[in-house]
Structures are given as structure tokens and as C-alpha cells.
Amino acid sequence: MRKITLAFILLFGPISLFAQEVLGGQSEVVNNERFIVSANVSYAQLLGVTREGANEIERDFYKKLRSGMSFGASGYYKIGKVSGLGLRYNVFKSKSSVSGVDAIDMFNNYYSNTTVSEDLTISFIGPSYLCNLDFPKAWGSLDIEGSVGYLSYKNKQQLGENYTLKGATYGVQIAAAYRFNVTKNFSVGPQVALLSALLNKVKATGPDGYNETLRLEDGDTEDLSRLDLGITFGYKF
């Protein structure tokens, strides 16, 4: 999956260049608006795989945890006919829980007939580049975005006791959307986005003042790569 994500990211430059050179020749500058803001809501799927040896209950638990919702916003200032610079933000949220199971926590404490739950939040923010192509005859516009930024990770876990895992890393995200014009300035349409990020260190806090930094080895690193499919709303002014 990482190889596919990397290949997709490396293709962003050529795709953006192709869009500007080829599709850009077919697009038009229909207004003098310089600012573009957008918001989106998406179904999101984490692309990391469940560890080998997981039983059926664990597989179902993490399958649910990897699926959630993503909410985002971006803002750009156009610096040319099709190019823009700005900021992109999004947050992913998901939850999963299972009751009446036997489980072992990170300290090898055994719990019988207990509840296990995780509440996950992953946020991304960073500078972003926009390729914006207007197609008045097709009643819409194509947006291609590429971002590099800061990613924060927070996981509230319950297994006998309540623990919180926090971490941070950098991420790369690319997105493409085609929005249909509803009015002169407002548009709506589908969007697809791919985020690539890898977490190798978390800070764990818990009861009785427990506080520890955990370094994740190569086989245990947290793959936070994610695919978003949803709807986006845009406004130009």
C-alpha cells in the first residue's frame, strides 16, 4: 500500500502539469475572483492492514475503527490563471468497541469479560497548492490539490483502565474534485483524496500519573494512510 501511495504522490506533479498545459488550454478565466474557499465531508477509510495473527473479533474491531468520517476545509489565493496557494485542513474521526471479551493490555494485565474501545482522531493541516480549471461550457470546474503538512494523532483507549495515546508526524495529501456551478460563485460536486503518513512514536498517558513515550518499531509503526470519498462545496470571491 505504501508503494501505491508513493507512486500516486509522485504522479501529482506530472498530472498537475498535464492539467495546466492541456486542460488549461480548454479552460477559461470567467471572472476576476482571486479567492477560493471550500469545505468537504467524506466517508473515509484508513488503508493500514490489521496485524498478522489477529483473531476474528480483533479483525472486526479494527475493520470498524478504520472506517469513519472526514471533514475538511481549504482556502486559496490564485496567483495565476490556474494556480493558487493556500492552506488545507481536515480531521478524521472513528470509533470502535466490543464488550464481553477477554483481553490483555499493554502491560500484559489480563481482563475477563471486559469492554474494549478506541476513539480515534487524526488531524492534518498544511500549506497547499491548487490547480483550478474552469469549464463554463460544462458548468463546472476541476480542482487538483497537493498538500504537505503537520498531522496529529489521538487515540482514547479503554481496556480495564482509560489510556490516551498521542503522536505527531508529517503527511502528504492530494485531492481532486469536480464541482458543478449552482450559482455564479457557489459550486458543489464529488471529491476524492489520498493521505499518506506514518507514525513511529506515541506518548501514552493513563491512571496514577502514568506517562511514557513509546517508540514503534518497523513492524509496529502505525500506517495512517487514508482514502476519502465525499462531497465538496466551493465559493469564489
Backbone torsions as a table, in degrees:
resi	resn	phi	psi	omega
1	MET	NA	-37.7	179.9
2	ARG	-64.0	-37.8	179.6
3	LYS	-65.0	-39.8	178.6
4	ILE	-65.1	-43.9	179.4
5	THR	-62.4	-44.6	179.7
6	LEU	-62.2	-42.4	179.2
7	ALA	-62.8	-39.9	179.6
8	PHE	-63.9	-41.4	179.9
9	ILE	-66.3	-42.8	-179.8
10	LEU	-65.2	-23.4	179.3
11	LEU	-80.6	-13.0	-175.5
12	PHE	-59.3	-44.5	-179.7
13	GLY	-58.2	-54.7	178.5
14	PRO	-60.7	-38.4	179.6
15	ILE	-64.5	-45.2	179.2
16	SER	-62.5	-41.9	179.3
17	LEU	-64.2	-41.6	177.9
18	PHE	-62.1	-43.1	-179.4
19	ALA	-61.6	-41.2	-179.5
20	GLN	-69.6	-42.6	-174.5
21	GLU	-77.6	-41.5	-175.0
22	VAL	-94.8	-60.9	-179.3
23	LEU	-68.6	-32.2	179.4
24	GLY	-59.1	-30.7	178.0
25	GLY	-70.4	-19.3	179.8
26	GLN	-97.1	-13.7	-179.0
27	SER	-85.5	170.1	-178.5
28	GLU	-135.3	150.7	170.6
29	VAL	-91.6	100.5	-172.0
30	VAL	-91.0	-21.3	-179.3
31	ASN	-139.1	174.7	178.4
32	ASN	-100.3	13.5	-179.6
33	GLU	-62.8	135.6	-178.8
34	ARG	-108.7	-19.7	-177.1
35	PHE	-106.9	138.7	176.5
36	ILE	-130.4	122.2	175.4
37	VAL	-121.5	148.5	-179.0
38	SER	-148.8	158.6	174.9
39	ALA	-137.0	151.9	-178.9
40	ASN	-146.7	154.1	172.5
41	VAL	-133.5	134.5	-171.6
42	SER	-142.6	151.3	162.6
43	TYR	-77.4	134.5	-174.3
44	ALA	-129.2	145.6	-178.5
45	GLN	-133.2	117.6	172.3
46	LEU	-68.9	140.0	-171.7
47	LEU	-101.2	-1.2	177.0
48	GLY	-66.3	153.1	-177.2
49	VAL	-99.2	151.8	175.9
50	THR	-70.9	141.8	-176.9
51	ARG	-58.7	151.5	178.3
52	GLU	-66.2	144.1	178.5
53	GLY	89.1	-0.8	179.0
54	ALA	-67.0	139.9	178.0
55	ASN	-82.0	179.3	-174.8
56	GLU	-63.0	-39.8	179.8
57	ILE	-63.6	-42.7	179.2
58	GLU	-65.9	-40.7	179.4
59	ARG	-62.7	-42.8	178.6
60	ASP	-65.8	-38.9	-179.5
61	PHE	-61.7	-49.8	-176.6
62	TYR	-76.4	-24.4	173.8
63	LYS	-63.2	-41.9	178.1
64	LYS	-69.2	-38.8	-178.3
65	LEU	-66.2	-31.1	-178.3
66	ARG	-76.4	-12.4	179.7
67	SER	-105.7	132.5	-179.6
68	GLY	-163.8	-156.6	-179.6
69	MET	-121.0	146.3	177.7
70	SER	-122.2	136.2	178.6
71	PHE	-126.6	136.4	-176.3
72	GLY	-151.1	170.1	177.7
73	ALA	-153.6	154.5	176.9
74	SER	-149.8	156.9	177.9
75	GLY	-143.7	137.6	-175.9
76	TYR	-136.5	151.6	169.0
77	TYR	-114.8	123.8	-177.6
78	LYS	-75.6	128.0	-178.9
79	ILE	-107.7	3.0	179.4
80	GLY	-165.1	-168.5	-178.2
81	LYS	-60.0	-43.4	-176.4
82	VAL	-125.0	-7.1	-173.8
83	SER	-99.5	147.3	176.4
84	GLY	-147.8	153.1	176.1
85	LEU	-123.5	142.3	-178.6
86	GLY	-173.1	-149.4	-174.3
87	LEU	-133.3	140.8	179.6
88	ARG	-127.3	137.8	179.8
89	TYR	-137.6	141.7	170.1
90	ASN	-155.5	158.8	-179.9
91	VAL	-136.3	137.3	178.5
92	PHE	-112.1	136.5	179.3
93	LYS	-134.1	138.9	175.5
94	SER	-155.6	159.0	178.5
95	LYS	-140.7	154.0	173.9
96	SER	-154.6	143.8	178.4
97	SER	-152.4	154.3	176.6
98	VAL	-147.3	140.4	-176.7
99	SER	-118.9	159.4	176.4
100	GLY	70.1	35.2	-178.0
101	VAL	-119.6	160.7	172.0
102	ASP	-95.8	133.5	-175.2
103	ALA	-147.7	159.7	177.8
104	ILE	-122.4	129.7	-178.6
105	ASP	-85.4	-174.1	-175.5
106	MET	-66.6	-15.0	179.2
107	PHE	-103.1	13.1	-179.5
108	ASN	66.0	24.5	172.4
109	ASN	-80.0	136.0	-176.3
110	TYR	-98.0	134.7	177.8
111	TYR	-127.0	132.8	-179.7
112	SER	-107.3	139.3	177.4
113	ASN	50.6	52.9	-175.4
114	THR	-114.1	176.0	176.5
115	THR	-109.2	134.0	176.7
116	VAL	-118.6	129.7	179.4
117	SER	-144.9	153.8	174.6
118	GLU	-139.1	138.3	178.9
119	ASP	-124.9	109.3	-168.3
120	LEU	-108.8	134.7	174.6
121	THR	-133.8	125.7	178.5
122	ILE	-127.0	120.7	-177.7
123	SER	-115.3	145.6	179.6
124	PHE	-134.5	136.3	174.6
125	ILE	-148.8	139.2	179.6
126	GLY	-178.3	166.7	176.2
127	PRO	-65.4	150.7	-172.8
128	SER	-143.7	149.6	176.1
129	TYR	-109.7	140.2	-178.6
130	LEU	-123.0	134.7	167.3
131	CYS	-112.0	109.9	-174.1
132	ASN	-115.1	119.6	-177.7
133	LEU	-120.1	119.5	178.9
134	ASP	-93.2	135.2	177.3
135	PHE	-128.2	82.7	-176.7
136	PRO	-56.7	-37.1	-178.3
137	LYS	-68.7	-23.7	177.9
138	ALA	-100.0	7.1	176.6
139	TRP	57.6	42.5	179.5
140	GLY	-172.7	-170.7	-180.0
141	SER	-147.9	150.5	177.6
142	LEU	-107.6	127.8	177.4
143	ASP	-117.3	131.3	172.8
144	ILE	-122.6	123.8	-175.3
145	GLU	-120.6	142.7	174.0
146	GLY	-133.2	127.4	-174.3
147	SER	-133.9	146.8	171.1
148	VAL	-129.3	127.9	-175.9
149	GLY	-163.4	-168.3	-176.9
150	TYR	-89.3	134.4	179.9
151	LEU	-123.8	127.3	178.0
152	SER	-111.0	144.3	-174.8
153	TYR	-125.5	132.3	176.8
154	LYS	-142.0	127.1	-178.2
155	ASN	-132.9	111.8	176.1
156	LYS	-89.9	117.0	-174.9
157	GLN	-115.1	142.5	173.3
158	GLN	-124.4	118.0	174.6
159	LEU	-153.1	90.1	-172.6
160	GLY	77.5	-60.0	175.2
161	GLU	-118.0	169.2	178.4
162	ASN	-98.1	128.2	178.9
163	TYR	-128.2	153.8	175.3
164	THR	-127.6	129.0	176.4
165	LEU	-108.9	128.7	178.3
166	LYS	-127.8	144.6	178.2
167	GLY	-156.8	170.8	179.5
168	ALA	-149.3	148.6	177.4
169	THR	-158.6	-172.7	174.0
170	TYR	-108.1	156.4	179.4
171	GLY	-140.1	161.4	176.3
172	VAL	-124.5	131.6	-179.0
173	GLN	-133.6	137.6	172.5
174	ILE	-126.3	148.1	-177.2
175	ALA	-146.5	151.3	175.7
176	ALA	-136.9	137.3	-178.9
177	ALA	-143.4	145.6	170.6
178	TYR	-122.2	115.4	-177.5
179	ARG	-109.5	134.5	178.4
180	PHE	-92.8	137.8	-178.0
181	ASN	-70.3	124.7	174.1
182	VAL	-95.6	-43.1	172.4
183	THR	-132.2	-173.1	179.8
184	LYS	-58.4	-37.2	-174.0
185	ASN	-112.5	-17.9	-174.5
186	PHE	-107.0	138.9	-179.0
187	SER	-144.9	160.7	-179.0
188	VAL	-148.8	147.7	179.8
189	GLY	178.8	-177.3	-178.2
190	PRO	-80.0	154.9	178.3
191	GLN	-143.0	143.7	172.1
192	VAL	-126.5	138.9	-178.7
193	ALA	-141.3	147.8	178.1
194	LEU	-130.2	126.1	178.7
195	LEU	-112.3	138.0	176.1
196	SER	-123.7	125.7	179.3
197	ALA	-161.5	150.8	-179.4
198	LEU	-135.7	129.5	-178.0
199	LEU	-107.9	127.1	-178.5
200	ASN	-122.8	7.7	178.4
201	LYS	-154.5	135.9	177.0
202	VAL	-135.0	153.5	174.7
203	LYS	-107.0	121.7	-177.4
204	ALA	-105.0	132.1	175.2
205	THR	-127.2	150.7	-177.7
206	GLY	-162.0	-158.9	-176.0
207	PRO	-68.5	159.7	176.9
208	ASP	58.3	33.5	176.4
209	GLY	73.7	15.4	-179.3
210	TYR	-61.2	130.2	-179.0
211	ASN	-153.2	116.1	-176.7
212	GLU	-149.7	142.5	174.1
213	THR	-96.0	124.1	-177.0
214	LEU	-109.6	123.4	176.9
215	ARG	-95.1	127.4	-177.3
216	LEU	-91.4	125.4	179.4
217	GLU	-73.2	170.8	-175.4
218	ASP	-52.4	-40.7	-177.8
219	GLY	-76.8	-13.0	-176.4
220	ASP	-117.1	6.0	178.4
221	THR	-59.8	148.5	-177.0
222	GLU	-92.5	112.6	178.1
223	ASP	-83.2	112.2	-177.3
224	LEU	-101.1	14.3	177.7
225	SER	-58.7	142.8	-171.3
226	ARG	-148.7	144.8	174.8
227	LEU	-113.6	128.4	179.0
228	ASP	-115.1	134.3	174.6
229	LEU	-130.7	120.4	-176.2
230	GLY	-165.7	-154.5	-176.6
231	ILE	-122.5	143.5	-177.9
232	THR	-128.3	147.1	179.0
233	PHE	-119.8	133.2	-178.0
234	GLY	-127.1	152.4	178.4
235	TYR	-142.2	132.7	178.9
236	LYS	-113.3	141.1	176.7
237	PHE	-154.6	NA	NA
